[in-house]
Amino acid sequence: MLTKTPSEPTVRPDLPPRVKRPRDPRLDVFRGVGMLIILLAHVPNDHWALWIPARFGFSDATEMFVFLSGMASAIAFGRLFDREGIVMLSARVIQRIWQIYWSHICVFIVIATLMSVAGNKPDGTSYIQSLNLVPLFTDPAPILWGLMTLSYVPNYFDILPMYMVILALMPVMLLAERLNRHLPLLLMAALWLSAQFYLVHLPAEPWSDRPWFFNPFGWQLIFFLGFFLMRGTIVPPPDNRWVMALAIAIVVITIPFAWYMVLDASAFFREAAHVLHPLTDKTMFGLLRLIHFLALAYIAFHAVGVGGHRLIHPRVYPATRVLMKVGQQSLAVFTTGMVVAQIIGIWLDHVGRTPVWTALANLTGFALLIATAYLVAWFKAAPWKA
């Protein structure tokens, strides 16, 4: 009689063994870079934010974050759907939305508490007022209900709610792909067009008709482009010099329509930027934002080499390894960054935004995000089980 010790796993001979796919360094490194950029973008009046990529083009780190999240989701959620079906996929999506929902609630409460403790800025302006949190403290009952139902979403807190709605669309998109590989593309286009023509939006506050700053039905387009590119449903453009030349031209031509120094100096470009605004609108995810981001993504992904091999070259790997760790723990790093950004802003309000203080504050913020990534990875590894 054969016996099996409790430590031996049960093996199903009818199923192929699961082989863990190596992580794509491009996804983790660029997500790590995006997390650092997003920190700078969230610090109030940070001079370093004048030099982030968003100041030189129509797209910014939000597109990077959403697109790469779509690619990463294709690996995690797409494979689960292929292996286990729609029920297990839906359960996993619900679990992830649950995690993000409570992360959103906790971040809101922490920042609201921080703003109330911080009091006023040196000029007398209330920190509570600066984030549109006054209604929360004057009439909390309807605001708390709005917070829990996501019908109260101040601008600073809008990315995670958008991401939850996009995740909820994933089972629909994968079922559509199973019916016909072109069907999810039609759904993506239809939802995006509905946002462009203001047919669908979600309320951001109970006392007005202001919608969410990030319309998820517009932004799902960039998420699912990354998702279906990673799955192979969408064929990426070829690697040739003409496509690269076109991508570079798009990025360069865009600069005078977005860079504040050109806009401040030229009435022509200011007027042109105003005319183009419906196509560069961030709330609805305008068409020119998509074109600009895809051009940047094409340049970046080919610049790092096939499979991102240049990112793991011995000369750069010490730096990229840190960025990979940050990118791997994107939710924890992002939520930490939202809190840290406000702390940095409060600190700079009181010590002054000199080059030295700004550099010290931003570098400290980077260090805190990196430390968060390593700490969360350590906890996830459950070293106490060893």
C-alpha positions, 0 to 999 in steps of 0.5 A: 500500500502506497502512502503519501506524507502530509507535505506532499502535494496532490498531483493531477496527472490529467493537467499540465503542470503550471509553470510560473512565467518570469515577470516582464521587466518592462512592465515593472520598471515603467510602472515604477517610474510612473509611481515616482512621477505620480508622486511629483504630480500630486505634491501641491505646487512642486517645482519638480512637477514642471519637468515631468513628461506631462508638461511636454505632451498631451498624455501623462503618467496616468496613461502609463499607469492605466495601460500597464495595469491593463497589460499586467491584468492580462497576465493575472486575470486573463490566464485565470479566465483561460484556465478556470472560466468566468466564475473564478475570474469574476470571483477574483475580480470582485476580490480585487475590487474589494481590496481597492475599495477599502484602500480608497476609503482608508486613504480618504480618511487618512488624508482628511484627518491629516488636512484637519490636523494641519489646520491652515496654510501660512497664507491663512487658507484652510487645508480642508478647503484646498481638497474640497473637503469642507462639506465633509466637516460641515455636514458629514452624514450625506458626505459619508454616505456618498463616500461609501457609495462612490458618489462623493469623489473629490478630484484628488481621490478619483483614480482608484474609483475609476480603476474599480469600474474598469476592472468590473468591465473585465469579465464582459470583455473576456466573454466578448473575446470568447464569442469573437476576437473583434467584439471587445474592440467594438465594445471598447470603441462604443464605451469610449465614444459614449464618454466623448459625447457625454452620454455616460458619467458618474456623479462626483458630489451630492450637491452638484452635477459635477462628474468624476474627473476620470470618466472610466468609460473613456479611460477603459480604452487605454486599459483594454488596449494594454490588456488585449495587446498582452493577450495577443488579441490586438497585434502590435505595430511592427518594429521599423524605422518608419513607424519609429519616425512617425512616433518621434514626430508625434512626440516632438510636434506635440511639445509646443501645444503642451509646454507651459513656457511656449504657451505663456510666450505664444498667443498662437499656441495658447489659442491652438491648445484651447481649440484642441482641448476637446481632443486632449481632455483628461476627463473623457480621455481625448483622442490626442491623449491616446495618440500621444501616449501610443507614440511614447509607448512605441518609442519606450518599448523599443528603446529598452530592447526585445523583452526589455533586455537593456533594463537588466543590463549589469550597468543599469540593473541596480537602479532598475531592480529598485524600480521593478520592486516599486512597480510590483507593489503598485497599489500599496505604493500608489496609496502611500504616495497619495498621503506622502504627497500631501505631507510633502506639500504641507512641509514645503508650505512652511519651510519654503519651496527653495531648490534645496528644500524641494529636492530634499522633500521629493527625494525623501518621498521617493525613498518612502515609496521605495521602502513601502515597496520592499516592506510590502514585498517582505510581508507578502513573502510571509517570511515567518512561515519559513 
